[in-house]
Amino acid sequence: MENKKTQKLSIAALIISILPLATFIPALFNISLPDGVRSAWAGINILSVIVGLILSILCVKNRNSRSIINIVSTIISGFWVLLIGGIAALVLFLNFAS
């Protein structure tokens, strides 16, 4: 029973980690979104990255539940965190440099 629960948690972590890729769908179809929708979408992306990373780390932390799905979702979430951190650092640098 515990194994099925961790397996479902692993799949949820992977789906949540991949969710920020949905941002590219409007760009693919040349759809421009209003400012409010873009801001909300950015907030949801940041929240999904944080939740995906936390879930991935919780699944990978336990040796019994460690699987390739957990490792992949941790790598994807780590990439998103580094990307968001890099963008935030660049914005701060550009704001203070001007």
Sequence and secondary structure as in RCSB ss.txt:
>XXXX:A:sequence
MENKKTQKLSIAALIISILPLATFIPALFNISLPDGVRSAWAGINILSVIVGLILSILCVKNRNSRSIINIVSTI
ISGFWVLLIGGIAALVLFLNFAS
>XXXX:A:secstr
 HHHHHHHHHHHHHHHHHGGGGGHHHHHTT    HHHHHHHHHHHHHHHHHHHHHHHHHHHSGGG  HHHHHHHH
HHHHHHHHHHHHHHHHHHHHHH 
